[in-house]
Amino acid sequence: MRHLLTLLLLAVTPLGAATTVSISGQDFYINGKPTYPGRIWQGTRIEGLLMNSRMVQATFDDRNPDTAAQWAYPDTQTWDPDRNTREFIAAMPEWRAHGLLAITLNLQGGSPQGYSKDQPWHNSAINDDGSLDPAYLARMELVIQKADELGMAVILGYFYFGQDQRLKDEAAVLRAVDGITRWILKKGWRNVLVEINNEANVKYDHPILQPDRVHELILRVKAMSQDDHRLLVSTSFGGGKVPSPGVIKNADFLLIHGNGVKGPAAMRQFITRVKEAAHGHSYPIVINEDDHFDFAEKDNNFIAAVKQRISWGYFDYRMKGESFEQGYQSVPVNWTLSSDRKRGFFQLLKQITGGL
């Protein structure tokens, strides 16, 4: 009964797209126009960038009864995946008003503790044989549909290194890739960008999800289409890591991370290395995860990336001793602008982009 509402909504949500995301050269376009049209900030052209935030717990649930109780809300002392998704959707218009144009989601989520050595919980839309869980997809559909209505892109990850081991073999991985891709295409969404897996260079059990072979899955997604439309696809690499040659050659855009890139000077050096590695490929480069803040400073990782014309993505988790109001990655989540850190990001985002 817990998932009845979302299952019913899955059955009645209309097909079709209000938002189309495309790429021209190094710029992102939404509905045929470059993002942030005409926007210049401190002499830097913002037009064509895709500012984003890592929000992978939008559809979180835990199938492991031994760990599920720890995600209880402080007010009810219970966990409710539908409440989580409902509150996420309610927060989205405010994020959009501040200039956020993309959210990173993942069908296997991310660590609900921010960072974790071990991940015994079971948060996955993908079953061990590669088939897909209808209740999880139902929640994801609600979020993608709302993003579509708001004119926002979704960077949708298929796999996460804390959960990929739950797929029994490579055949299951391939079945999942095909099933998820067909699901997106059949829904008719044009606002979904695919991230095969979060940080391909980190702890994946299946070789096809590791750096030397993950481009095979990029090519597999690119080969699928419906109504002459295919998905734009890439995958991400861990903080400070330059993507592998196969990904650089075959991706539609590059996804890199700023975790571990300590300070704006290091960020500029990292971006230079990525651009040098991608020389000869004209496509956007997007940071869709960075846990460095300092938003009130004159220089920080966000500003350093933007001034190199690299889209930047906010990653915020609840740190040791912090309250429920903090962080977007730690479960349960307060999805509002409920902390100084969140407000700092969104205020700077609005300054840079001009907001709506």
Stockholm file with secondary structure:
# STOCKHOLM 1.0

chainA/1-356         MRHLLTLLLLAVTPLGAATTVSISGQDFYINGKPTYPGRIWQGTRIEGLLMNSRMVQATFDDRNPDTAAQWAYPDTQTWDPDRNTREFIAAMPEWRAHGLLAITLNLQGGSPQGYSKDQPWHNSAINDDGSLDPAYLARMELVIQKADELGMAVILGYFYFGQDQRLKDEAAVLRAVDGITRWILKKGWRNVLVEINNEANVKYDHPILQPDRVHELILRVKAMSQDDHRLLVSTSFGGGKVPSPGVIKNADFLLIHGNGVKGPAAMRQFITRVKEAAHGHSYPIVINEDDHFDFAEKDNNFIAAVKQRISWGYFDYRMKGESFEQGYQSVPVNWTLSSDRKRGFFQLLKQITGGL
#=GR chainA/1-356 SS CTTHHHHHHHHHCCCCCSCBEEEETTEEEETTEESSTTCEETTEECTTCCCEEECGGGGCCCCCTTTGGGGCCTTTSSCCHHHHHHHHHHHHHHHHHTTCCEEEEETTCCCTTSSCSCCCSCCCSBCTTSCBCHHHHHHHHHHHHHHHHHTCEEEEEEEETTTGGGSCSHHHHHHHHHHHHHHHHHHTCBSEEEEEEECTTSSCSSGGGSTTTHHHHHHHHHTCCBTTBCCEEECEEEETCCCCHHHHHHCSSEEEECTTCCSHHHHHHHHHHHHHHTTTCCCCEEECCCCCCCTTSSSCHHHHHHTTTCBCEECCCCCTTCCTTSCSSSSSCCCSSCSHHHHHHHHHHHHHHCCC
#=GC SS_cons         CTTHHHHHHHHHCCCCCSCBEEEETTEEEETTEESSTTCEETTEECTTCCCEEECGGGGCCCCCTTTGGGGCCTTTSSCCHHHHHHHHHHHHHHHHHTTCCEEEEETTCCCTTSSCSCCCSCCCSBCTTSCBCHHHHHHHHHHHHHHHHHTCEEEEEEEETTTGGGSCSHHHHHHHHHHHHHHHHHHTCBSEEEEEEECTTSSCSSGGGSTTTHHHHHHHHHTCCBTTBCCEEECEEEETCCCCHHHHHHCSSEEEECTTCCSHHHHHHHHHHHHHHTTTCCCCEEECCCCCCCTTSSSCHHHHHHTTTCBCEECCCCCTTCCTTSCSSSSSCCCSSCSHHHHHHHHHHHHHHCCC
//
